[in-house]
Amino acid sequence: MDEGRLQHLTTIKSVPKALIDELLISAEEMKKLVRSKGGDNRLQHKVLALAFYEPSTRTNCSFQAAMLRLGGSILAINEETSSVKKGESLEDTIITLACYTDAIILRHPMKGSATAAASLSSKPIINAGDGVGEHPTQALLDLFTIKTEMGYIGTTPGAPPMVVTLLGDLLNGRTVHSLVRVLAQFSGIRLILVSPPELALPNDIIEELKSLGTSLSWQSLEDAIPSTDVLYVTRIQKERFSNKAEYDAVSGSYIVNTELMKNAKSKMIVMHPLPRLQEISTDFDTDPRAAYFRQMENGMYLRMALLDYFLGKK
Ligand code: NCD
């Protein structure tokens, strides 16, 4: 195996900038492939395992669709129907799946679960969300969306730095944890963090960003809106709260609607990993700046690029 090739994708920190650039180009090619022919057969006879121990619509379905569009097959297990229900450990489940399949997509409530699985698996483990840890494939599709929507990431000749405002549950939102880390690899990015104080970005991630020289500031949503190029909205992660009162105290504390967006630039985008609850009002959906449904479609193209990287002939 080529020295520089990734064996697993458990954290976005392990993905070098050159590979990010390669995946973004490949995702664009996948988009053209799907739009022209629907797909091809390059992953014929390859089998992808999807082990989802937490609910998922987009990540699960876009990985399945990505594999099917490249001619491969899928094998899906979940907590209810597999031997996990009988008490089998994650470790034994992973060893089992590695016997039957060529790569494993894992979503699990425990932070660090993907790394633990990777240490046992002879086949690539791709982290599809490990509790409050990371969601690296989402960060890649988010980057792909920024690039396709804005035309660049970070700097472009003649333009000031790109302002990315992250709004919501920055404490528990794993998509944000991966996205800020990958954005830190690009020059010309200014991050604005907007959250209820109880849901601020964890300190270890802030320290990590500071050590990389990333520009960070903390503002109110109203103050941040006029300078924002990319507004990344997240849902409050209700399932991570230990009691309902704590959730109720922060629920509904921010909302993006047409009124607020009157103060935003005309060329900017609003993103959201979805699912959305009430944090973006549906009356904004028809605004051209509402990029979240296009972002969700991009997930399939980016995941096709990833599957081609891990399973294709290279
Ligand atoms: C996110 C997740 O599962 O972390 N969803 C997704 O994968 N698109 C975001 C969320 O659940 O809020």
Boltz pocket constraint, residues with backbone or C-beta under 6 A from the ligand:
constraints:
  - pocket:
      binder: B
      contacts: [[A, 55], [A, 58], [A, 59], [A, 128], [A, 129], [A, 135], [A, 138], [A, 174], [A, 175], [A, 234], [A, 235], [A, 273], [A, 274], [A, 275]]
      max_distance: 6.0
